Amino acid sequence: MPADRAAERSATDQRSATDQRSAADQRPATADQRPATADRAEQDRIPRGTRALVLTISDGIAAGVRDDDSGRVLAERLGTLGFAVDQATVPDERADIEIALRDSARTHALVVSTGGTGLTPRDVTPQATLATVDYEVPGLAEAMRAAGRAKTPMADLSRGVVGVVGRTLVVNTPGSPKGALESLAALEPTLAHALETLAGPYDHGIPSPDQAVLSTDHGVASTDRGVPGADRRREDGS
């Protein structure tokens, strides 16, 4: 076969192979061929209507002399993730914080506090949280500090705690809107799995918690059970 015809045949074969690969790439993926990231995204999704409380801890905000910017941005972000969000405010008083955490844990799957994690004598949120939780989840607190550390070394001054009260995840975030959102973002990749694990069912003979906490059947969370010492309000302003 002449050299020029052989070269032409080789080029034709290469084009045919390329066309076949392109056609295969355009065919819809079967269930077995779906990328793992698609399954992971499904697993990471928060069940819509899961109940969350944003607890703002601040003397000034509780007294009505400061705007609750951190609480607002946290509530907005949690709402975007699919949570039914309530908000409450307490002053920087350890007893008030402990009561608010215990009571809100009875009706919410997630409690995110903002404020009171610094170094001043009035920053008592970590102490109140440690006195309330059944056990800590130190890896999540470390993840929040690590994420903040990538932006500023001052993140290491935050003493925020993450722990569990009953079947509820409790998270302390800083009092600044930026720091609060960055801390929440650090938990988002594992948040759905953490809440699912806490909700049960368990393989240790422990019954599942009251499904009212995680139920999506009732839509926006009820405010029939208030937080003593706290000014609770719906995210929708009612």
N, C-alpha and C positions, 0 to 999 in steps of 0.2 A: 504494500500500500504506500503511495507517495507520502512524503513527510507532511505536505500541506494538508492532505485529506485526514491524516492521523491527528494532526493538531486540531482541525475543525471538529472531528468526532469527539475528542477529549473535552473541548470547550462546551459542546452540546450536552455531554453527559454531566458536566459540572453544573450547567444551568438547570438541568432537570432535577438534580439532587437538591439544589437550592430551592427550587419551586416547591418540591415536596415537603421540605422542612418548614417553609413559610406557611403552607396550607395546614400542616399539622399544628403549628403554633397558633393559628387562628381558630381552630376548633375549640368549642367550649370544654373546659376541664371537667372531668368526671369527679364524683365525690372523693374517689381515692387520690385524685391528682390535685385537689385543691391545696394551695400553699398552707403550711402550718400557721402562718400569720393570720389567715382568715379564721381558723378555728380558735386561735388565741384571742382574737378581737371579740369573738362571740362569748368566750369564757370571761373576758374582762369587763363585760357590760353589766352595769348595775341594774337589777330588776326595777323597772319604773314604779315609783310609788314607795320605794324603801324609805323609811322614816329617818330623818336626820335632824339634829338640833345644833344650831350655832349658838354657843354660849359666850357672850362678850363679858370680859371681866375687867372692869375699869371703874374707879371712883368717879371720874369726870363724866363718863357716859351714863352711869347709873344715876348721877345727879342731874343729868340733862343739860350739862354745860359744854359737852363735846359731841361731835357727830360720830356715829358708829360706822366709819368707813370700812374698817376691817371686817366687821360682822356682815356688812352689806355685800362686799365682794366675795366673801366665802359663801354666803347664801346663794348668790348668783351662780357661782361656779358649781356648787353642789346641785342646784336646780338643773343646770345644763347636763350634768352627769346622770340625771334621772331621779334624784332624790325628791321626796316631798319634805320641804324644809320649814322648820319652825325656828324662831329666834328668841333668845332670852338674855337679860342683862343682870349682872350682880356686881356689887362693889368688891374691892380688893379685901374682902374679909374671909378668912379661911373657913369659918363655920358656914357662911352663906354659900361659898363655892362647893363645899362638901355636900350640903343639902341639895343644891341644884344638880350636881352630878348624879347623886343617888336616885333622885326622883325622875330625872330625864332618862336614865338608863332603863327604867321600867317600861318606857313607852317608845323608845327610839333604838334603832340598830346602831346608829353612829352618833357620837357627840363630839363636836369639834369646838374647842375653846380657843379664844384669841385674847392675848394679854396676860400680863403678870408672870412672864417667864424669865425676867431679867434678874439683876443682882441687887436691886434696892430692897430695903426692909419691907416695903409694901408688895413686892412681887412674891406672892405666896401660892400661886396656882400650882406649881409642882408639888409643894408640900401637901396641899389639899387633895390633889389627885392621887398621890402615893398613899394617903390615908384612906382613900375610897376604893381604889382598884383591888381586885382579887389577886391579880398578878400583872406584871409588866410584859410589854412586847418590845424589848430593847432594840431589836434590829430596825424597827420602824422609826424609833426616835433617832437612831444613828443615821438612818437614811435621810431624814429631814436635815440634820446638821451637816451631813456630807454635801447635800445639794446646796445649802446655804453657803458652805465654805468655798464652793466653787465660785461664788459671787463676791464674798467678803469674809475676811478672817473673823469678823465680829460675830459670825454665826455660832462660833464655839462658846459664846457667852450665853446663849439660850439654854435654859435648863428644862425645856419641854419634855414631858413624859408621854408615853403611849402605853395604855394598859387596857384591861378588860374588867368590866363590872357586870357580873352575871353573864349575859350573852351579848353585851354591848361593847363596842370598841370606843374607847375614849382617847382623844388626841389633843394635846396642847400645841398650839401654834403661837408665834410671836404676835405682838400687838400692832405691828405696822401692816398696812394692807399688802405691801410687796412681800414682806417676810411671811405673812400668813398664806398667801397664794403659792409662794414657792414651796413652802412646807407641804401644803396639800398636794401640789403637783408631784412631789417626791413619792407620795404614797399611792397615787392613782394607779400605777401598774399592778399593785398587789391588793388594792382595796376591795375589789369585788370578791376575790378568793378568800380574803380574810373574813369578810362578813358572811360569806357562804359557809365557811368552816364553823364560825361561831353559831350560826343558825341551826346547824345539825341537818339531818339526824346523825347521831354518833354511833360508834361501834364499841362503846365502853359501857353500855347499859344505861346511859343518861338520856332521858327523854328530850325531845326537841323543845325549844322555848315556846312561849306563847306566840302564836303566829301573827298576833296583832302587831307585833313589832316590825315584822318584815312584810306584812300583807300588802299586796298591790290591789286588793279588792275594794278598798275604801278610799282610794285616791289620795287627796291631800290629807295630811295627818290631822287628826282631831286634836282640839285644844281643850277638851273637857277636863283633863287632868292637868292642872297648872303646876308650875314649879314654885314652891314656897319661897318667898323672898325675891322672886324674879318677876320682871315685867315681860311676860311672854307675848309674842305677837306673831301672826302669820306672815309668811314671806309675801303674801299678796296684799298686806297692809291692813287686813281686818283685825 
